[in-house]
Amino acid sequence: MQSDRAKVITETARRLLRRGATPHLRKILDKTHAADLGVVFRHLPPGDRKVLFGLLDDPAKKGTILSDLDDDALLALLEEVPVADIVGILDRMPTDDVADLIGRLPEDLSREILKKMPRKGSLEIEGLLRYDDETAGGIMVPDFVAVRAETTAREAIESLQKEHINVEMPFYLYVVDENGRLVGVSSLRQLVVVPSDTPIRNFMNTDVVSVRADMDQEEVARIVARYDILAVPVVDESNRLVGIVTVDDVIDIIREEATEDILKMAGVGDEFVETQSVANSTRIRLPWLFASCMGGVFAFFIIGVFENTLEKFTYLAAFIPVIMGMGGNVGTQSSTIVVRGLAMGRFQVRDLWRVIGKEVAVGVILGCFYGLVVGSVAHFNYGGWALGLSVSLAVLSSMSLAAFVGSMFPMLFARFNIDPAVATGPFVTTSIDILSVFLYFQIATFLLRL
């Protein structure tokens, strides 16, 4: 539904741009949600983007569009925009989004923008830029509502109405001591249901879920999801409150990390293909495909060792694809399950043997079933129990071993702090192909008495 709407808007914008119907186009832009405009801009050529961007009057919409563009499109769009106009746009954006956008700009342009921004805002942004992009500090919002424990409910509400009116998402009131250390939290609901003269210390929750500023953003997302909260406070090493991570950022993290894992598992890097140049895309894919190529070469040499077996029983070659394919599928399934479990926090490295044991058990059961099916086909089509048994045992061995390899690689990668997503794809399928072919011919040679 939403994608269809964005498609209609994109086609309408292109048609009006060709006609030069600027007044009609401006009306459409004013009525279209900023998120939809972000999709539209991604599907327009650079020249059309600049025209549409110049027709927009709302700085907030411009900020949303800039945040949605990839780096190359962002720089191309801003190259003719005066720095003063850029500052005006950034002034209407949340501080964490501003820091993220400035971090993507060239250093000289970033310095010029920070010089022209209000001092308070520039200091907050420079503070955020000190943190790594993929940590809680890098994604947090430095605007939050903090009060003292002795503050009454009435005073807290007045503070929200006067001092914290521009806070992006005031889901919670955080309670701090005289040194700014986090000691409690209260929801807005709790604030309005108690008598107005009640001190916050009387109803605040002292069991506060918080994260350190240097915590990885994936772990932050898991914590927010686990405790079902709308925002999580970020503290420094002294437990001083320095910001909050809100649920909208967590949703972005989950989407980005899931996309990154999927792309890594496919061996195509961690960026969308539309944001990569041909040369960069080729450079990223080349080593992964080289691993698959080497696997095929090894399988070729293994088959060559059993050349005499193939000369006597040429129909053995007919079952190589199904044996390798079934093993590869099981290996990919197991590795995907384990990678997702690690990413979601459902598996820990200490669960290594439990996870592997479960996947191997599944692989053995599946191998018995499909081994019987494929072995029966071999027996009835070519005759002879030895061939049917060879094929059955080869399928069983391939699928069982694939489940072991597919679950072990991601767990071992995680154990040595390597992204487990890279353990799938070429690594798993290549090793399974080699082992499957080797075991198949070993079993066939033994049972057929060659």
C-alpha positions as CSV (number, residue, x, y, z in Angstrom):
1,M,0.0,0.0,0.0
2,Q,2.7,2.5,1.0
3,S,5.0,1.4,-1.8
4,D,2.2,1.9,-4.3
5,R,1.6,5.4,-3.0
6,A,5.3,6.3,-3.2
7,K,5.3,4.9,-6.8
8,V,2.3,7.0,-7.8
9,I,3.9,10.2,-6.3
10,T,7.2,9.4,-8.0
11,E,5.6,9.0,-11.4
12,T,3.5,12.2,-10.9
13,A,6.6,14.2,-9.9
14,R,8.4,13.0,-13.0
15,R,5.5,13.9,-15.3
16,L,5.1,17.4,-13.7
17,L,8.8,18.0,-13.9
18,R,8.8,17.3,-17.6
19,R,6.0,19.7,-18.1
20,G,7.5,22.4,-15.9
21,A,4.3,22.5,-13.8
22,T,5.9,24.0,-10.7
23,P,2.8,25.3,-8.9
24,H,1.1,21.8,-9.1
25,L,4.3,20.1,-8.0
26,R,4.7,22.4,-5.0
27,K,1.2,21.6,-3.9
28,I,1.9,17.9,-4.1
29,L,5.1,18.3,-2.1
30,D,3.4,20.3,0.6
31,K,0.7,17.6,1.0
32,T,3.0,14.6,0.9
33,H,4.5,13.1,4.1
34,A,8.2,13.6,4.5
35,A,8.8,9.8,4.8
36,D,7.1,9.3,1.4
37,L,9.2,12.1,-0.1
38,G,12.3,10.3,1.1
39,V,11.3,7.3,-1.0
40,V,10.5,9.5,-4.0
41,F,13.9,11.2,-3.9
42,R,15.7,7.9,-3.9
43,H,14.1,7.0,-7.2
44,L,14.8,10.3,-9.0
45,P,17.9,11.4,-11.0
46,P,20.2,14.0,-9.4
47,G,18.9,16.9,-11.5
48,D,15.2,16.2,-10.5
49,R,16.2,15.9,-6.9
50,K,17.7,19.3,-6.8
51,V,14.6,20.9,-8.5
52,L,12.2,19.2,-6.0
53,F,14.4,20.1,-3.0
54,G,14.4,23.7,-4.0
55,L,10.6,23.7,-4.2
56,L,10.2,22.5,-0.6
57,D,9.5,25.2,2.0
58,D,9.4,23.0,5.1
59,P,12.9,22.6,6.7
60,A,11.7,19.6,8.7
61,K,10.7,17.8,5.5
62,K,14.1,18.7,4.0
63,G,15.8,17.2,7.0
64,T,13.9,13.9,6.7
65,I,14.8,13.7,3.0
66,L,18.5,14.3,3.7
67,S,18.6,11.6,6.4
68,D,17.1,9.1,4.0
69,L,19.6,9.6,1.1
70,D,22.8,7.6,0.7
71,D,26.2,9.5,1.0
72,D,26.7,10.1,-2.7
73,A,23.2,11.5,-3.3
74,L,23.4,13.6,-0.1
75,L,26.7,15.3,-1.2
76,A,25.3,15.8,-4.7
77,L,22.2,17.5,-3.3
78,L,24.0,19.7,-0.9
79,E,26.8,20.9,-3.1
80,E,24.8,24.0,-4.3
81,V,22.9,24.6,-1.0
82,P,24.4,27.6,1.0
83,V,25.7,26.6,4.4
84,A,23.3,29.0,6.1
85,D,20.4,27.1,4.5
86,I,21.9,23.8,5.7
87,V,22.1,25.1,9.2
88,G,18.5,26.2,9.1
89,I,17.5,22.7,8.0
90,L,19.6,21.0,10.7
91,D,18.1,23.3,13.3
92,R,14.7,21.6,12.8
93,M,16.1,18.1,13.1
94,P,16.6,15.9,16.2
95,T,20.1,16.3,17.6
96,D,21.1,12.6,17.0
97,D,20.0,12.8,13.4
98,V,22.0,16.0,12.9
99,A,25.1,14.3,14.4
100,D,24.6,11.4,12.1
101,L,24.2,13.6,9.0
102,I,27.2,15.8,9.8
103,G,29.3,12.7,10.4
104,R,28.6,11.7,6.7
105,L,29.7,15.1,5.3
106,P,33.3,16.1,4.3
107,E,35.3,17.4,7.2
108,D,35.7,20.9,5.9
109,L,31.9,21.3,5.3
110,S,31.2,19.8,8.7
111,R,33.4,22.3,10.5
112,E,31.8,25.2,8.6
113,I,28.3,24.0,9.5
114,L,29.3,23.6,13.2
115,K,30.8,27.1,13.3
116,K,27.5,28.7,12.1
117,M,25.3,26.7,14.4
118,P,24.2,28.0,17.8
119,R,26.8,27.3,20.4
120,K,24.7,25.0,22.6
121,G,23.6,22.9,19.6
122,S,27.1,22.6,18.2
123,L,28.5,21.5,21.5
124,E,25.9,18.8,21.8
125,I,26.6,17.6,18.3
126,E,30.3,17.6,18.8
127,G,29.7,15.6,22.0
128,L,27.8,13.0,20.1
129,L,30.4,12.8,17.3
130,R,32.9,11.7,19.9
131,Y,31.2,8.3,20.1
132,D,31.4,5.5,17.6
133,D,28.5,5.5,15.2
134,E,27.3,2.0,16.2
135,T,27.3,2.6,19.9
136,A,24.6,3.8,22.3
137,G,26.4,7.1,22.5
138,G,26.4,7.5,18.7
139,I,22.6,7.0,18.4
140,M,21.4,8.6,21.6
141,V,19.4,11.9,21.9
142,P,21.0,14.3,24.4
143,D,17.6,16.0,25.1
144,F,15.8,14.4,28.0
145,V,13.7,15.3,31.0
146,A,15.7,15.0,34.2
147,V,14.4,16.1,37.7
148,R,15.4,15.6,41.3
149,A,13.8,13.1,43.6
150,E,12.2,15.8,45.8
151,T,10.4,17.4,42.9
152,T,6.6,17.2,43.2
153,A,4.3,15.9,40.4
154,R,3.0,19.5,39.9
155,E,6.5,20.9,39.6
156,A,7.5,18.2,37.1
157,I,4.5,18.9,34.9
158,E,5.2,22.6,34.9
159,S,8.8,21.8,33.9
160,L,7.6,19.7,31.0
161,Q,5.3,22.6,29.9
162,K,8.0,25.3,30.2
163,E,11.6,24.0,30.2
164,H,11.3,20.8,28.2
165,I,8.8,21.7,25.6
166,N,11.2,20.9,22.7
167,V,12.2,17.5,24.0
168,E,11.7,15.1,21.1
169,M,10.1,12.1,22.9
170,P,9.4,12.7,26.6
171,F,8.2,9.2,27.4
172,Y,9.8,9.2,30.8
173,L,11.0,11.5,33.5
174,Y,14.5,10.5,34.7
175,V,15.4,11.2,38.3
176,V,19.0,12.2,39.0
177,D,20.9,13.2,42.2
178,E,22.9,16.3,42.7
179,N,25.8,14.9,40.6
180,G,23.6,14.0,37.7
181,R,23.7,10.3,38.5
182,L,20.6,8.3,37.4
183,V,18.6,7.0,40.5
184,G,15.1,6.5,39.2
185,V,12.5,6.8,36.4
186,S,8.8,7.6,36.2
187,S,6.5,7.3,33.2
188,L,4.2,10.2,32.3
189,R,1.2,8.1,33.3
190,Q,2.5,7.7,36.8
191,L,3.1,11.5,36.9
192,V,-0.5,12.4,36.2
193,V,-2.4,9.9,38.3
194,V,-0.8,10.7,41.6
195,P,-1.8,13.7,43.8
196,S,0.0,16.9,42.5
197,D,1.9,17.5,45.7
198,T,3.5,13.9,45.8
199,P,7.3,13.9,45.6
200,I,8.6,11.9,42.7
201,R,10.7,9.8,45.1
202,N,7.5,8.3,46.4
203,F,6.4,6.7,43.1
204,M,9.6,6.5,41.0
205,N,11.0,3.1,39.9
206,T,14.5,2.7,41.3
207,D,15.1,-0.5,39.3
208,V,16.2,1.4,36.2
209,V,17.2,-0.4,33.0
210,S,20.1,1.6,31.5
211,V,23.0,1.2,29.0
212,R,26.5,2.4,28.9
213,A,27.4,4.9,26.2
214,D,30.0,2.5,24.7
215,M,27.5,-0.4,24.4
216,D,27.0,-1.7,20.8
217,Q,23.8,-0.6,19.2
218,E,22.6,-4.2,18.6
219,E,22.7,-4.9,22.3
220,V,20.8,-1.7,23.0
221,A,18.1,-2.8,20.6
222,R,17.9,-6.2,22.3
223,I,17.5,-4.5,25.7
224,V,14.7,-2.2,24.5
225,A,12.9,-5.2,22.9
226,R,13.4,-7.4,26.0
227,Y,12.1,-4.9,28.5
228,D,9.4,-3.5,26.2
229,I,10.2,0.1,26.9
230,L,9.9,3.2,24.7
231,A,13.3,4.7,25.6
232,V,16.4,3.6,27.4
233,P,18.7,6.0,29.4
234,V,22.3,6.1,28.4
235,V,24.9,6.6,31.3
236,D,28.6,7.2,31.4
237,E,31.1,5.2,33.5
238,S,30.1,7.2,36.6
239,N,26.3,6.4,36.0
240,R,25.7,10.0,35.0
241,L,22.8,10.4,32.6
242,V,24.1,11.7,29.2
243,G,21.2,10.8,26.9
244,I,18.4,8.4,25.8
245,V,17.9,6.0,22.9
246,T,14.3,6.1,21.7
247,V,12.3,3.4,20.1
248,D,12.3,5.0,16.7
249,D,16.1,4.7,16.6
250,V,15.8,1.1,17.8
251,I,13.5,0.2,14.9
252,D,16.1,1.7,12.5
253,I,18.9,-0.3,14.2
254,I,17.0,-3.6,13.9
255,R,16.3,-2.9,10.2
256,E,19.9,-1.9,9.4
257,E,21.4,-4.8,11.3
258,A,19.1,-7.3,9.7
259,T,19.8,-6.0,6.3
260,E,23.5,-6.0,7.0
261,D,23.4,-9.6,8.1
262,I,21.5,-10.7,5.1
263,L,23.9,-9.0,2.7
264,K,26.9,-10.4,4.5
265,M,25.4,-13.9,4.5
266,A,25.0,-13.6,0.7
267,G,28.6,-12.4,0.4
268,V,27.8,-9.0,-1.1
269,G,29.1,-6.7,1.6
270,D,26.9,-4.8,4.0
271,E,25.5,-2.0,1.8
272,F,22.6,-1.9,-0.5
273,V,23.5,-2.7,-4.1
274,E,22.0,0.6,-5.3
275,T,24.5,2.5,-3.1
276,Q,27.5,0.7,-4.5
277,S,29.5,1.5,-7.7
278,V,30.1,-1.3,-10.2
279,A,33.8,-1.3,-9.2
280,N,33.1,-1.4,-5.5
281,S,30.5,-4.1,-5.8
282,T,32.8,-6.2,-7.9
283,R,35.7,-5.8,-5.4
284,I,33.4,-6.9,-2.5
285,R,32.0,-10.0,-4.2
286,L,35.2,-11.2,-5.8
287,P,36.9,-12.8,-2.8
288,W,33.6,-14.5,-1.7
289,L,33.0,-16.0,-5.1
290,F,36.7,-17.0,-5.2
291,A,36.0,-19.2,-2.2
292,S,33.2,-20.9,-4.0
293,C,35.4,-21.3,-7.1
294,M,38.1,-22.9,-5.1
295,G,35.5,-25.3,-3.6
296,G,34.5,-26.3,-7.0
297,V,38.1,-26.9,-8.0
298,F,38.7,-29.1,-5.0
299,A,35.5,-31.0,-5.7
300,F,36.8,-31.6,-9.3
301,F,40.1,-33.0,-8.0
302,I,38.2,-35.3,-5.5
303,I,36.0,-36.6,-8.3
304,G,39.2,-37.2,-10.4
305,V,40.6,-39.4,-7.7
306,F,37.5,-41.7,-8.1
307,E,37.7,-41.7,-11.9
308,N,37.9,-45.5,-12.1
309,T,34.7,-45.7,-10.0
310,L,32.9,-43.4,-12.4
311,E,34.0,-45.3,-15.4
312,K,32.5,-48.5,-14.1
313,F,29.3,-46.9,-12.7
314,T,28.7,-43.7,-14.7
315,Y,25.3,-43.3,-13.1
316,L,26.9,-42.4,-9.8
317,A,27.5,-38.9,-11.3
318,A,23.7,-38.4,-11.6
319,F,23.3,-38.2,-7.9
320,I,26.1,-35.7,-7.2
321,P,23.9,-32.6,-7.6
322,V,21.1,-33.8,-5.3
323,I,23.6,-34.9,-2.6
324,M,25.5,-31.6,-2.7
325,G,22.3,-29.6,-3.0
326,M,20.5,-31.2,0.0
327,G,23.6,-30.7,2.1
328,G,24.0,-27.1,1.0
329,N,20.4,-26.3,1.8
330,V,20.6,-27.8,5.3
331,G,23.8,-26.0,6.0
332,T,22.3,-22.7,4.9
333,Q,19.3,-23.3,7.1
334,S,21.3,-24.2,10.2
335,S,23.7,-21.2,9.8
336,T,20.8,-18.8,9.2
337,I,19.0,-20.1,12.4
338,V,22.2,-19.7,14.4
339,V,23.1,-16.3,13.0
340,R,19.6,-15.0,13.8
341,G,19.7,-16.6,17.3
342,L,23.0,-14.9,18.0
343,A,21.8,-11.5,16.6
344,M,18.6,-11.7,18.7
345,G,20.4,-12.8,21.9
346,R,18.7,-16.2,22.0
347,F,22.0,-18.0,21.7
348,Q,25.1,-17.4,23.6
349,V,28.6,-18.6,22.8
350,R,28.5,-20.8,25.9
351,D,25.6,-22.7,24.3
352,L,27.9,-24.0,21.6
353,W,27.4,-27.7,22.0
354,R,23.7,-27.5,22.9
355,V,23.0,-25.5,19.7
356,I,25.2,-27.8,17.5
357,G,23.7,-30.9,19.1
358,K,20.2,-29.8,18.3
359,E,21.0,-28.9,14.7
360,V,22.8,-32.1,14.1
361,A,19.9,-34.1,15.5
362,V,17.6,-32.3,13.0
363,G,20.1,-32.9,10.2
364,V,20.2,-36.7,11.0
365,I,16.4,-37.0,11.0
366,L,16.1,-35.1,7.7
367,G,19.0,-37.1,6.3
368,C,17.3,-40.4,7.2
369,F,14.1,-39.3,5.5
370,Y,15.6,-37.9,2.3
371,G,18.3,-40.6,2.2
372,L,15.5,-43.2,2.0
373,V,13.7,-41.2,-0.7
374,V,16.7,-40.6,-3.0
375,G,18.1,-44.1,-2.3
376,S,14.9,-45.7,-3.3
377,V,15.0,-43.8,-6.6
378,A,18.5,-45.0,-7.2
379,H,17.6,-48.6,-6.4
380,F,14.5,-48.8,-8.5
381,N,15.9,-46.9,-11.4
382,Y,19.3,-48.6,-11.7
383,G,18.8,-51.8,-9.6
384,G,21.1,-53.1,-6.9
385,W,20.8,-52.6,-3.2
386,A,24.5,-51.5,-3.0
387,L,23.9,-48.4,-5.1
388,G,20.6,-47.5,-3.3
389,L,22.4,-47.9,0.1
390,S,25.4,-45.8,-1.1
391,V,23.2,-42.9,-2.2
392,S,21.1,-43.1,1.0
393,L,24.1,-43.1,3.3
394,A,25.7,-40.3,1.2
395,V,22.6,-38.1,1.6
396,L,22.4,-38.9,5.4
397,S,26.1,-38.1,5.8
398,S,25.9,-34.9,3.7
399,M,22.9,-33.5,5.6
400,S,24.1,-34.4,9.0
401,L,27.6,-33.0,8.4
402,A,26.0,-29.9,6.8
403,A,23.9,-29.2,10.0
404,F,27.1,-29.6,12.0
405,V,29.2,-27.2,9.9
406,G,26.3,-24.7,9.4
407,S,25.8,-24.4,13.2
408,M,29.5,-24.6,14.2
409,F,30.9,-21.9,12.0
410,P,28.7,-19.0,13.2
411,M,29.2,-20.0,16.9
412,L,33.0,-20.2,16.4
413,F,33.1,-16.9,14.6
414,A,31.1,-15.3,17.5
415,R,33.5,-16.9,20.0
416,F,36.4,-15.0,18.4
417,N,34.4,-11.8,18.0
418,I,34.0,-12.1,14.3
419,D,30.6,-11.2,12.8
420,P,28.9,-14.6,12.5
421,A,27.0,-13.5,9.4
422,V,30.1,-13.9,7.3
423,A,30.2,-17.6,8.3
424,T,27.3,-18.5,5.9
425,G,27.2,-18.5,2.2
426,P,30.5,-19.4,0.6
427,F,32.2,-20.7,3.7
428,V,29.4,-23.2,4.6
429,T,28.4,-24.2,1.1
430,T,31.9,-24.6,-0.2
431,S,33.0,-26.9,2.7
432,I,29.8,-28.9,2.5
433,D,30.2,-29.4,-1.3
434,I,33.8,-30.8,-0.8
435,L,32.9,-33.1,2.1
436,S,29.7,-34.3,0.5
437,V,31.5,-35.4,-2.7
438,F,34.3,-37.0,-0.9
439,L,32.0,-39.0,1.5
440,Y,29.7,-40.1,-1.4
441,F,32.5,-41.7,-3.4
442,Q,34.1,-43.2,-0.4
443,I,30.9,-44.9,0.6
444,A,30.1,-46.0,-3.0
445,T,33.6,-47.4,-3.4
446,F,33.3,-49.4,-0.3
447,L,29.8,-50.7,-0.8
448,L,30.2,-51.4,-4.5
449,R,33.5,-53.3,-3.8
450,L,35.6,-51.2,-6.2
